[in-house]
Every structure is written in structure tokens, then in C-alpha cells.
Amino acid sequence: MPRRPLRRSQLVKHHPLTFSPFSRSIAQVGFISMGNHQKNGSLIHKSNVPSSSAGKESVDNNVESESDEIEPSDDEEFDGVIQADFEFFDPKPDDFHGVKTLLQTYLDVKEWDLSGFADLILGQPTVGTVVKVADDEDNGIFSVVSALNLYRYKDHKCIVEIKEFLRRVCQEKNMRDDLKSLLGEEARNVGLLVSQRVSNLPPQLLPPLYDALFDEVSWATEDEPTEELRKSFCFKFYLVITKFYELKSTSQKRRQNSKTSGDEETIYVKPEDEIFHKLSLWSVSFPLQTQPVPPHELRNYRLMGLVMVVEAEKIPTVRQELKSLISES
């Protein structure tokens, strides 16, 4: 696969990503929050997507500035201008604290080897990306994505604990055998797809972010220095651990007046999860022990865990549908 520089640029006005009128109101919560923490208003950004000769893809989102501070209320649409130049970088040890912070809610357990998990991600710079704001003195991390081979890292404490977590939450009888195979004899072919980010990361970054990850996986099958490492990226399956909001009672939805309620049974925290879920080989949802205080718009919902297995052959479809979803929003 060629590693030649690729640049593309487009000027887009940024709005919350939505799937329906109700989902739009939910998405709005994150962007209002973002506006209250930044001192500017609506996001307009230009995306330049260069791919370096080494195969590492990056994205710069250049945002024009306005000086007026806008304080939107909860019931009005957020339309200020927020300034940020986002860039993609290879993970490196200096990113430890930022990556660890993003991973704190990855598993619904109080104690596990989170530091070791962050170290694994940072120790694999050829496949994985962190997103930062250009020239940010704090070196903050806004997103991290990676794909870790379950067999290659099977002896690491964090991976052992992730497997124990999966066995505990995947209790459906017809799924236990599939999970056992995935974590056992099939582990060499399984990539743990990790994607954590701040809730208000511009959705326009998602397609190039996932393109960068899956391109790097492909390149690693050819470019890694040993055959063992090259084979470790020949994934047949991707394992995804994520969360979504579920209506507390499906019967509640039926009792509500359809003319006054637009509540949907499922609200995906990450837009790509709806695509992964639709294309998954199998999936399991489970209640979370830790329930954060929900915003008012989600008072009728509870946060649930979701485990999905997606065949690698479906990834081209995932990439295309994600591009379409973002471009249409």
C-alpha cells in the first residue's frame, strides 16, 4: 500500500452529530458543555489530512477565531465559535497521563491495571493514534485509538483482567462458547479495538481517525520487522468494549404519548458504535455497576455496557458508512 502524502481540505460548519430529533437534543448536551468551558462559540474547522512518508496519517483542524464570549442556555441551540487545531500523533510515553485519563471509564470495575493498559497502547506507536490540539502547552489528549492483539499481550496483567471482565459480563449461554473461543484458540486473530475520547470531539475527525488506524493495521502486516509481529496484525476479528444509553423500560416507551415523546430505546454514545453494532457477528449488553449522574435529557435512560465482535472483512463497510454518516449530519 503506498505511503505517499495525501492532502485534502474542506471547510465545514460543525454541528452536533444526530440521528433523530431526540438524539439531536442529547448530542446538544455535550456541545453546550463544551461552549461553557471554552470562551468562544460555533466551530468552523478546515481539515487537512496529510499522510506522511512513514505511513502515519495526521489531521489538522484549523479554526478561525472570534473574541465574543457566548454563554448558551440549555434550551437554545449552540452556535458560537470554538477554536482548535487538532492534530494526529503517534502515541509516545509522554502521553501517559492524558491517555490514562481517557481510559479511566473503559471498564466498569473499580480497580484494574489501568496504568499497564495505557503503557501497552503507548508502547505500540506503529498502530495507534492520539489526537491533540496544536501548540497546546498542556499537551492534552483528546482522543486515543489503537488495536491490540489479544494473544501477543496475553500475559500482561491488564489483558488478563480485561478477559476476566469479559467472562463476567458475557453470561448469555449461547455467547459463552463464542467468547471462550475468541479469548482462547482464536486470540491470535483478535484485535482489541480501543477508542476513547472526550465527548465533544468534532465528529468530522472520526473518519480520518479510523482510516488512519485501519491503514496502519494493514501496513503493519507488511512493515513490521519480524514475521511474528507482522502476523500479530493479521486480524480476523475486532473486539469492541463500549457503552450506550438504554431506555429504562421498553414498556415505558409504549405507555408514553407518541405525540409528546420522541424517546428512542437506544442512544449510542459514539456514532460509530451504531455501525459496529449493526455489522457485528455477535454482541452482548450488560448493566453497569457504576451509573454516572445523567443529564436531564437522559433521565429516562440508564447507561449500559456493550461488547461487540466485528469481522475484519466488514471494516471497509464500517469505514464507508462512517464517512456517509458524518457527511450527512
GUNUMAR-79656 format. One record per residue: x negated, z negated, y of N, C-alpha, C in turn; residue in three letters. Coordinates in steps of 0.1 Angstrom, whole numbers, plus 5000, padded with zeros to 4 digits. Layout:
# residues N
REC X Z Y X Z Y X Z Y ALA
...
***
This chain:
# residues 329
REC 4992 5000 4988 5000 5000 5000 4991 5000 5012 MET
REC 4994 5009 5022 4985 5010 5034 4986 4997 5042 PRO
REC 4974 4994 5048 4974 4982 5057 4971 4987 5072 ARG
REC 4976 4998 5075 4974 5003 5089 4982 4996 5099 ARG
REC 4977 4994 5111 4985 4987 5121 4998 4995 5124 PRO
REC 5009 4987 5125 5022 4992 5128 5028 4985 5140 LEU
REC 5032 4992 5149 5038 4985 5161 5052 4991 5164 ARG
REC 5061 4982 5167 5074 4987 5171 5079 4977 5181 ARG
REC 5087 4982 5191 5091 4973 5202 5106 4976 5205 SER
REC 5113 4965 5207 5127 4967 5212 5131 4956 5221 GLN
REC 5139 4959 5230 5144 4948 5240 5158 4944 5235 LEU
REC 5160 4932 5232 5172 4927 5227 5177 4915 5234 VAL
REC 5190 4914 5236 5196 4902 5242 5199 4893 5230 LYS
REC 5195 4881 5231 5196 4872 5220 5210 4864 5221 HIS
REC 5218 4865 5210 5230 4857 5209 5229 4850 5195 HIS
REC 5237 4839 5194 5237 4832 5181 5242 4841 5170 PRO
REC 5236 4841 5158 5239 4849 5147 5252 4844 5141 LEU
REC 5262 4852 5139 5275 4848 5135 5281 4856 5123 THR
REC 5290 4850 5116 5297 4858 5105 5312 4858 5108 PHE
REC 5317 4850 5116 5331 4849 5119 5333 4841 5131 SER
REC 5346 4840 5137 5348 4832 5149 5344 4818 5147 PRO
REC 5347 4812 5136 5344 4798 5133 5329 4796 5132 PHE
REC 5323 4805 5124 5308 4804 5122 5301 4805 5136 SER
REC 5307 4814 5145 5301 4815 5158 5301 4802 5165 ARG
REC 5311 4794 5164 5312 4782 5171 5301 4772 5165 SER
REC 5299 4773 5152 5289 4764 5146 5275 4768 5150 ILE
REC 5273 4781 5150 5260 4786 5154 5257 4782 5168 ALA
REC 5267 4782 5177 5265 4779 5191 5259 4765 5193 GLN
REC 5262 4756 5183 5257 4742 5185 5242 4742 5186 VAL
REC 5235 4749 5178 5221 4749 5178 5215 4755 5191 GLY
REC 5222 4765 5196 5217 4771 5208 5219 4763 5221 PHE
REC 5230 4756 5221 5233 4747 5232 5222 4736 5232 ILE
REC 5219 4731 5220 5209 4721 5218 5196 4726 5223 SER
REC 5193 4739 5220 5180 4745 5224 5180 4746 5240 MET
REC 5191 4749 5246 5191 4750 5260 5189 4737 5267 GLY
REC 5194 4726 5261 5192 4713 5267 5178 4708 5266 ASN
REC 5170 4713 5257 5156 4709 5255 5146 4719 5262 HIS
REC 5151 4730 5266 5143 4740 5274 5148 4739 5288 GLN
REC 5141 4744 5298 5145 4743 5311 5149 4757 5317 LYS
REC 5152 4766 5308 5156 4779 5312 5169 4783 5304 ASN
REC 5174 4795 5306 5186 4799 5299 5185 4810 5289 GLY
REC 5194 4822 5289 5196 4831 5277 5184 4839 5273 SER
REC 5183 4841 5260 5170 4846 5255 5170 4861 5255 LEU
REC 5161 4867 5262 5158 4882 5260 5144 4883 5256 ILE
REC 5142 4889 5244 5128 4890 5240 5125 4904 5235 HIS
REC 5112 4907 5236 5107 4920 5231 5099 4918 5219 LYS
REC 5102 4925 5208 5095 4923 5196 5084 4934 5194 SER
REC 5072 4930 5193 5061 4939 5189 5056 4935 5176 ASN
REC 5056 4943 5166 5053 4939 5152 5040 4946 5147 VAL
REC 5029 4941 5150 5016 4948 5145 5013 4943 5131 PRO
REC 5008 4951 5123 5002 4947 5110 4987 4950 5110 SER
REC 4979 4939 5109 4965 4941 5110 4959 4948 5099 SER
REC 4947 4952 5101 4940 4960 5090 4937 4952 5078 SER
REC 4938 4938 5079 4937 4929 5068 4950 4928 5061 ALA
REC 4960 4933 5066 4973 4932 5059 4982 4921 5064 GLY
REC 4977 4913 5074 4985 4902 5079 4994 4907 5090 LYS
REC 5007 4906 5089 5017 4910 5099 5020 4899 5109 GLU
REC 5022 4903 5121 5025 4893 5131 5036 4899 5141 SER
REC 5042 4890 5148 5053 4893 5157 5051 4886 5170 VAL
REC 5051 4893 5181 5051 4887 5194 5065 4889 5200 ASP
REC 5071 4878 5205 5084 4879 5212 5082 4875 5226 ASN
REC 5081 4885 5235 5078 4883 5249 5091 4881 5257 ASN
REC 5092 4870 5264 5105 4867 5270 5102 4865 5285 VAL
REC 5111 4872 5293 5110 4872 5307 5115 4858 5312 GLU
REC 5111 4854 5324 5113 4840 5329 5124 4840 5340 SER
REC 5131 4829 5341 5139 4826 5352 5137 4812 5356 GLU
REC 5138 4808 5369 5135 4795 5373 5146 4785 5373 SER
REC 5159 4790 5373 5170 4782 5374 5172 4774 5361 ASP
REC 5175 4761 5362 5178 4753 5351 5193 4753 5348 GLU
REC 5197 4756 5336 5211 4757 5332 5215 4746 5322 ILE
REC 5225 4738 5325 5230 4728 5316 5243 4732 5310 GLU
REC 5244 4739 5300 5257 4744 5295 5265 4732 5289 PRO
REC 5278 4733 5290 5287 4723 5284 5290 4727 5270 SER
REC 5296 4718 5262 5298 4721 5248 5309 4731 5245 ASP
REC 5317 4733 5255 5328 4743 5253 5326 4756 5261 ASP
REC 5315 4759 5266 5312 4771 5272 5301 4779 5266 GLU
REC 5301 4792 5266 5291 4800 5259 5278 4798 5266 GLU
REC 5267 4797 5257 5254 4795 5262 5248 4809 5266 PHE
REC 5244 4810 5279 5239 4824 5283 5228 4822 5293 ASP
REC 5219 4812 5291 5208 4811 5300 5196 4819 5295 GLY
REC 5184 4817 5301 5173 4825 5296 5162 4816 5292 VAL
REC 5158 4817 5279 5148 4808 5273 5135 4816 5271 ILE
REC 5124 4811 5275 5111 4818 5274 5103 4814 5263 GLN
REC 5099 4824 5255 5090 4821 5244 5083 4834 5239 ALA
REC 5070 4833 5236 5063 4844 5230 5059 4839 5216 ASP
REC 5067 4844 5206 5064 4840 5192 5054 4849 5186 PHE
REC 5045 4842 5178 5035 4850 5170 5034 4845 5156 GLU
REC 5030 4854 5147 5029 4851 5133 5014 4848 5130 PHE
REC 5011 4838 5122 4997 4835 5119 4996 4831 5104 PHE
REC 4984 4833 5099 4981 4828 5086 4981 4813 5086 ASP
REC 4986 4806 5076 4985 4792 5075 4971 4787 5075 PRO
REC 4968 4776 5082 4955 4770 5081 4956 4755 5082 LYS
REC 4945 4748 5078 4946 4733 5078 4950 4727 5091 PRO
REC 4947 4733 5102 4951 4727 5115 4966 4726 5116 ASP
REC 4974 4734 5108 4988 4734 5109 4995 4723 5101 ASP
REC 4987 4714 5095 4992 4704 5085 5004 4696 5091 PHE
REC 5003 4690 5102 5013 4681 5107 5026 4689 5111 HIS
REC 5024 4701 5117 5036 4709 5120 5043 4713 5108 GLY
REC 5036 4718 5098 5043 4723 5085 5049 4711 5078 VAL
REC 5042 4700 5078 5048 4688 5071 5061 4683 5078 LYS
REC 5061 4684 5091 5073 4680 5098 5085 4689 5094 THR
REC 5083 4703 5093 5093 4712 5089 5098 4709 5075 LEU
REC 5089 4705 5066 5092 4703 5052 5099 4689 5049 LEU
REC 5100 4681 5059 5105 4667 5057 5119 4667 5050 GLN
REC 5127 4677 5053 5141 4677 5047 5142 4687 5035 THR
REC 5130 4691 5030 5131 4701 5020 5138 4696 5007 TYR
REC 5134 4684 5003 5140 4678 4991 5149 4666 4995 LEU
REC 5159 4664 4988 5168 4652 4991 5163 4640 4983 ASP
REC 5151 4636 4986 5145 4624 4980 5138 4617 4990 VAL
REC 5137 4603 4989 5130 4595 4999 5115 4596 4999 LYS
REC 5110 4597 4987 5095 4597 4985 5091 4607 4975 GLU
REC 5082 4616 4980 5075 4625 4971 5063 4630 4977 TRP
REC 5055 4638 4970 5042 4642 4976 5043 4653 4986 ASP
REC 5049 4650 4997 5051 4660 5008 5038 4665 5014 LEU
REC 5029 4656 5015 5016 4660 5021 5009 4670 5011 SER
REC 5010 4667 4998 5004 4676 4989 5010 4690 4989 GLY
REC 5023 4690 4991 5031 4703 4992 5026 4711 5004 PHE
REC 5025 4704 5015 5020 4711 5027 5006 4716 5025 ALA
REC 4998 4709 5018 4984 4713 5015 4984 4726 5007 ASP
REC 4993 4727 4997 4994 4739 4988 4997 4751 4997 LEU
REC 5007 4750 5006 5011 4761 5014 4999 4765 5023 ILE
REC 4993 4755 5029 4982 4759 5038 4969 4764 5031 LEU
REC 4968 4760 5018 4957 4765 5010 4958 4779 5005 GLY
REC 4970 4785 5008 4972 4799 5003 4974 4808 5015 GLN
REC 4964 4811 5023 4966 4819 5035 4969 4833 5033 PRO
REC 4966 4839 5022 4968 4854 5020 4983 4857 5018 THR
REC 4991 4847 5014 5005 4849 5012 5012 4837 5019 VAL
REC 5018 4839 5030 5024 4829 5038 5022 4831 5052 GLY
REC 5032 4826 5060 5031 4828 5075 5037 4815 5082 THR
REC 5030 4812 5093 5036 4802 5102 5039 4809 5115 VAL
REC 5049 4804 5122 5053 4810 5135 5051 4800 5146 VAL
REC 5044 4804 5156 5041 4796 5168 5045 4803 5181 LYS
REC 5044 4795 5191 5046 4801 5204 5032 4803 5210 VAL
REC 5031 4815 5215 5018 4819 5221 5013 4810 5232 ALA
REC 5000 4807 5231 4993 4798 5241 5000 4785 5243 ASP
REC 5005 4780 5232 5011 4766 5232 5000 4756 5229 ASP
REC 4998 4747 5239 4987 4737 5238 4990 4728 5227 GLU
REC 5003 4725 5224 5006 4716 5213 5005 4722 5199 ASP
REC 5003 4735 5198 5001 4742 5186 5013 4739 5176 ASN
REC 5025 4739 5182 5037 4736 5174 5040 4747 5164 GLY
REC 5046 4743 5152 5050 4752 5142 5065 4753 5142 ILE
REC 5071 4765 5144 5085 4768 5145 5091 4773 5132 PHE
REC 5083 4778 5123 5087 4783 5110 5076 4784 5101 SER
REC 5078 4782 5088 5068 4785 5077 5075 4791 5065 VAL
REC 5069 4801 5060 5074 4808 5048 5062 4810 5038 VAL
REC 5065 4809 5025 5055 4810 5015 5061 4813 5002 SER
REC 5053 4817 4992 5058 4818 4978 5047 4813 4969 ALA
REC 5050 4802 4962 5041 4795 4953 5044 4797 4939 LEU
REC 5034 4802 4931 5036 4804 4917 5037 4790 4910 ASN
REC 5048 4788 4902 5050 4775 4896 5040 4772 4885 LEU
REC 5035 4782 4878 5025 4779 4868 5011 4777 4874 TYR
REC 5008 4784 4884 4994 4782 4890 4993 4768 4895 ARG
REC 5003 4763 4900 5002 4749 4906 5009 4739 4898 TYR
REC 5011 4741 4885 5019 4732 4877 5014 4718 4876 LYS
REC 5001 4716 4877 4995 4703 4876 4995 4695 4889 ASP
REC 4999 4701 4900 4999 4694 4912 5011 4684 4913 HIS
REC 5009 4672 4918 5019 4662 4918 5032 4667 4925 LYS
REC 5031 4674 4936 5043 4678 4943 5051 4688 4935 CYS
REC 5045 4697 4928 5052 4707 4919 5059 4700 4908 ILE
REC 5052 4690 4902 5058 4682 4891 5070 4675 4896 VAL
REC 5070 4670 4908 5081 4662 4914 5092 4672 4918 GLU
REC 5089 4684 4922 5099 4694 4925 5107 4698 4912 ILE
REC 5099 4699 4901 5105 4703 4888 5115 4691 4884 LYS
REC 5110 4679 4886 5119 4667 4882 5131 4667 4890 GLU
REC 5130 4670 4903 5142 4671 4912 5151 4682 4907 PHE
REC 5146 4693 4903 5155 4704 4899 5162 4701 4886 LEU
REC 5155 4694 4877 5162 4690 4864 5173 4680 4867 ARG
REC 5171 4672 4877 5181 4661 4880 5193 4667 4887 ARG
REC 5192 4677 4895 5203 4682 4903 5210 4694 4895 VAL
REC 5203 4700 4886 5209 4711 4879 5215 4706 4865 CYS
REC 5226 4700 4866 5232 4693 4855 5242 4701 4847 GLN
REC 5246 4712 4852 5256 4721 4845 5250 4726 4832 GLU
REC 5257 4724 4821 5252 4726 4808 5247 4741 4806 LYS
REC 5254 4750 4811 5251 4764 4810 5239 4768 4818 ASN
REC 5235 4759 4828 5223 4762 4836 5211 4755 4831 MET
REC 5212 4744 4824 5201 4736 4820 5191 4745 4812 ARG
REC 5196 4753 4802 5187 4761 4794 5180 4771 4803 ASP
REC 5187 4777 4812 5181 4787 4821 5170 4781 4829 ASP
REC 5173 4769 4834 5163 4762 4842 5151 4758 4834 LEU
REC 5153 4753 4822 5142 4749 4813 5133 4761 4810 LYS
REC 5139 4773 4808 5131 4785 4806 5123 4788 4819 SER
REC 5129 4787 4830 5123 4791 4843 5111 4782 4846 LEU
REC 5112 4769 4843 5102 4760 4846 5091 4759 4835 LEU
REC 5095 4765 4823 5086 4765 4812 5079 4778 4809 GLY
REC 5084 4785 4799 5077 4797 4795 5077 4808 4805 GLU
REC 5087 4808 4814 5088 4818 4825 5080 4814 4838 GLU
REC 5074 4802 4838 5069 4797 4850 5058 4806 4856 ALA
REC 5051 4814 4848 5040 4823 4853 5046 4834 4862 ARG
REC 5059 4836 4860 5066 4848 4867 5075 4843 4878 ASN
REC 5074 4830 4881 5084 4824 4891 5076 4821 4904 VAL
REC 5082 4826 4915 5076 4822 4928 5086 4812 4935 GLY
REC 5082 4801 4939 5090 4791 4947 5090 4796 4961 LEU
REC 5101 4801 4965 5102 4807 4979 5105 4796 4989 LEU
REC 5096 4793 4997 5098 4782 5007 5100 4788 5021 VAL
REC 5110 4784 5027 5113 4789 5041 5120 4778 5049 SER
REC 5112 4772 5058 5117 4761 5066 5114 4765 5081 GLN
REC 5123 4761 5090 5122 4765 5104 5131 4756 5112 ARG
REC 5128 4756 5125 5137 4749 5135 5150 4757 5135 VAL
REC 5161 4749 5138 5174 4755 5136 5177 4766 5146 SER
REC 5170 4766 5158 5173 4776 5168 5163 4787 5169 ASN
REC 5155 4790 5158 5146 4801 5159 5154 4814 5160 LEU
REC 5150 4823 5169 5157 4835 5171 5159 4843 5158 PRO
REC 5171 4846 5154 5173 4853 5142 5166 4867 5141 PRO
REC 5163 4873 5153 5156 4886 5153 5143 4885 5146 GLN
REC 5137 4873 5145 5124 4871 5138 5125 4872 5123 LEU
REC 5137 4870 5118 5138 4868 5103 5134 4881 5095 LEU
REC 5139 4893 5099 5135 4905 5091 5120 4907 5090 PRO
REC 5113 4907 5102 5098 4908 5101 5091 4897 5094 PRO
REC 5097 4885 5095 5091 4873 5088 5091 4875 5073 LEU
REC 5103 4879 5068 5104 4881 5054 5097 4894 5049 TYR
REC 5097 4904 5058 5089 4916 5054 5074 4912 5053 ASP
REC 5069 4904 5062 5055 4900 5061 5052 4893 5048 ALA
REC 5061 4884 5044 5059 4876 5032 5059 4885 5019 LEU
REC 5069 4894 5018 5071 4902 5006 5060 4913 5005 PHE
REC 5056 4918 5017 5045 4927 5017 5032 4920 5013 ASP
REC 5030 4908 5017 5018 4901 5013 5018 4898 4998 GLU
REC 5029 4895 4993 5030 4893 4978 5026 4906 4971 VAL
REC 5031 4917 4976 5027 4930 4969 5012 4933 4971 SER
REC 5007 4930 4983 4993 4933 4985 4984 4924 4976 TRP
REC 4989 4911 4975 4981 4901 4967 4979 4906 4952 ALA
REC 4989 4913 4947 4988 4918 4933 4977 4928 4932 THR
REC 4972 4933 4943 4961 4943 4943 4948 4938 4949 GLU
REC 4949 4929 4958 4937 4925 4966 4931 4912 4963 ASP
REC 4938 4903 4956 4931 4890 4952 4919 4892 4944 GLU
REC 4909 4884 4945 4896 4886 4940 4895 4886 4924 PRO
REC 4904 4879 4918 4904 4878 4903 4916 4883 4897 THR
REC 4916 4887 4885 4928 4892 4878 4938 4881 4876 GLU
REC 4933 4868 4874 4943 4857 4873 4951 4855 4885 GLU
REC 4944 4856 4897 4951 4854 4910 4960 4866 4912 LEU
REC 4956 4878 4909 4964 4890 4911 4977 4888 4903 ARG
REC 4976 4884 4891 4988 4882 4882 4997 4871 4887 LYS
REC 4991 4861 4894 4999 4850 4898 5009 4854 4909 SER
REC 5008 4866 4914 5017 4870 4924 5027 4881 4919 PHE
REC 5026 4884 4906 5035 4894 4900 5048 4887 4896 CYS
REC 5055 4883 4906 5067 4876 4904 5079 4884 4898 PHE
REC 5086 4878 4888 5098 4884 4883 5111 4877 4889 LYS
REC 5108 4865 4893 5119 4857 4899 5115 4849 4911 PHE
REC 5124 4847 4920 5122 4838 4931 5131 4826 4930 TYR
REC 5126 4814 4932 5134 4802 4931 5136 4797 4945 LEU
REC 5148 4795 4950 5151 4791 4963 5158 4777 4963 VAL
REC 5153 4768 4971 5160 4755 4973 5164 4754 4987 ILE
REC 5177 4752 4990 5182 4752 5004 5194 4744 5005 THR
REC 5201 4745 5016 5213 4737 5019 5224 4745 5026 LYS
REC 5236 4741 5024 5247 4748 5031 5258 4737 5034 PHE
REC 5267 4741 5042 5279 4732 5045 5291 4737 5037 TYR
REC 5297 4727 5031 5309 4730 5023 5321 4722 5028 GLU
REC 5333 4728 5029 5345 4721 5034 5347 4709 5024 LEU
REC 5350 4698 5030 5351 4685 5022 5361 4686 5011 LYS
REC 5372 4694 5013 5382 4695 5003 5388 4709 5005 SER
REC 5387 4717 4994 5393 4730 4994 5408 4729 4996 THR
REC 5414 4719 4991 5429 4717 4993 5432 4714 5007 SER
REC 5422 4708 5014 5424 4705 5029 5426 4718 5036 GLN
REC 5418 4728 5032 5419 4741 5039 5433 4747 5037 LYS
REC 5439 4745 5025 5452 4751 5022 5463 4744 5030 ARG
REC 5461 4731 5032 5471 4723 5040 5471 4726 5054 ARG
REC 5460 4731 5059 5458 4733 5074 5466 4746 5078 GLN
REC 5471 4745 5090 5478 4757 5095 5469 4768 5097 ASN
REC 5471 4779 5091 5461 4791 5092 5461 4796 5106 SER
REC 5471 4794 5114 5471 4799 5127 5463 4791 5137 LYS
REC 5460 4778 5133 5453 4770 5142 5439 4766 5137 THR
REC 5436 4769 5124 5424 4766 5118 5416 4778 5113 SER
REC 5404 4779 5117 5396 4790 5112 5385 4785 5102 GLY
REC 5386 4773 5097 5376 4767 5089 5374 4775 5076 ASP
REC 5361 4778 5073 5357 4785 5061 5352 4775 5051 GLU
REC 5353 4779 5038 5349 4770 5028 5334 4768 5028 GLU
REC 5326 4778 5032 5311 4777 5031 5305 4781 5044 THR
REC 5296 4774 5050 5288 4777 5061 5274 4777 5058 ILE
REC 5267 4788 5058 5253 4788 5054 5244 4784 5066 TYR
REC 5235 4775 5064 5226 4770 5074 5217 4781 5078 VAL
REC 5212 4789 5069 5203 4800 5071 5210 4813 5068 LYS
REC 5211 4823 5076 5218 4835 5074 5214 4842 5061 PRO
REC 5201 4842 5058 5196 4849 5046 5201 4843 5033 GLU
REC 5205 4830 5034 5209 4824 5022 5222 4830 5016 ASP
REC 5230 4835 5025 5243 4842 5020 5239 4854 5012 GLU
REC 5228 4861 5016 5224 4873 5009 5218 4869 4996 ILE
REC 5209 4859 4996 5203 4854 4984 5213 4850 4974 PHE
REC 5223 4843 4979 5234 4837 4971 5242 4848 4964 HIS
REC 5245 4858 4972 5253 4869 4967 5246 4877 4956 LYS
REC 5233 4878 4957 5224 4886 4948 5218 4878 4937 LEU
REC 5220 4865 4937 5213 4856 4928 5217 4858 4913 SER
REC 5208 4856 4904 5210 4856 4890 5219 4845 4886 LEU
REC 5216 4833 4891 5224 4821 4889 5221 4811 4901 TRP
REC 5231 4802 4903 5229 4792 4913 5236 4780 4910 SER
REC 5232 4769 4916 5238 4756 4913 5239 4748 4927 VAL
REC 5250 4743 4930 5252 4735 4942 5253 4720 4937 SER
REC 5249 4711 4946 5250 4697 4943 5251 4688 4955 PHE
REC 5257 4677 4954 5259 4668 4966 5245 4662 4970 PRO
REC 5243 4660 4983 5231 4654 4988 5233 4639 4990 LEU
REC 5223 4631 4986 5224 4617 4988 5223 4613 5003 GLN
REC 5215 4621 5011 5213 4619 5025 5222 4628 5033 THR
REC 5231 4623 5040 5240 4631 5049 5237 4628 5063 GLN
REC 5232 4638 5070 5229 4636 5085 5243 4636 5092 PRO
REC 5242 4630 5104 5254 4629 5113 5257 4643 5117 VAL
REC 5269 4649 5113 5272 4663 5117 5277 4664 5131 PRO
REC 5275 4676 5137 5281 4679 5150 5296 4679 5149 PRO
REC 5303 4678 5160 5318 4677 5160 5324 4689 5152 HIS
REC 5318 4701 5154 5324 4713 5148 5323 4712 5133 GLU
REC 5315 4704 5127 5314 4703 5113 5319 4690 5107 LEU
REC 5328 4684 5114 5334 4671 5110 5341 4672 5097 ARG
REC 5346 4684 5093 5354 4685 5081 5345 4690 5069 ASN
REC 5332 4690 5072 5322 4696 5062 5312 4685 5057 TYR
REC 5307 4688 5046 5296 4679 5041 5284 4689 5037 ARG
REC 5272 4684 5039 5260 4691 5036 5257 4691 5021 LEU
REC 5255 4702 5015 5253 4703 5001 5239 4709 4998 MET
REC 5233 4706 4986 5221 4713 4982 5225 4725 4974 GLY
REC 5216 4735 4974 5218 4748 4967 5205 4753 4961 LEU
REC 5205 4755 4948 5194 4761 4941 5198 4775 4936 VAL
REC 5190 4785 4939 5193 4799 4936 5181 4805 4929 MET
REC 5183 4814 4919 5173 4822 4913 5176 4836 4916 VAL
REC 5167 4843 4922 5169 4857 4926 5158 4866 4919 VAL
REC 5163 4876 4912 5153 4885 4905 5145 4893 4916 GLU
REC 5132 4894 4913 5123 4901 4923 5128 4915 4925 ALA
REC 5134 4921 4916 5138 4935 4918 5149 4936 4928 GLU
REC 5156 4925 4932 5166 4925 4942 5160 4924 4956 LYS
REC 5148 4921 4957 5142 4918 4970 5143 4930 4980 ILE
REC 5141 4942 4976 5143 4953 4985 5157 4953 4991 PRO
REC 5167 4950 4983 5181 4949 4988 5182 4937 4998 THR
REC 5176 4926 4995 5176 4915 5004 5171 4919 5017 VAL
REC 5159 4925 5017 5153 4929 5030 5162 4939 5038 ARG
REC 5168 4948 5031 5176 4958 5038 5189 4951 5044 GLN
REC 5195 4943 5036 5207 4936 5040 5205 4926 5052 GLU
REC 5193 4920 5051 5190 4911 5062 5188 4919 5075 LEU
REC 5181 4930 5075 5179 4938 5087 5193 4942 5092 LYS
REC 5202 4946 5083 5215 4951 5088 5223 4939 5094 SER
REC 5222 4928 5087 5229 4916 5092 5225 4912 5106 LEU
REC 5212 4912 5108 5207 4908 5122 5210 4919 5132 ILE
REC 5209 4931 5129 5211 4942 5138 5226 4943 5143 SER
REC 5235 4939 5134 5249 4940 5136 5254 4927 5144 GLU
REC 5246 4917 5145 5251 4904 5150 5250 4904 5165 SER
***
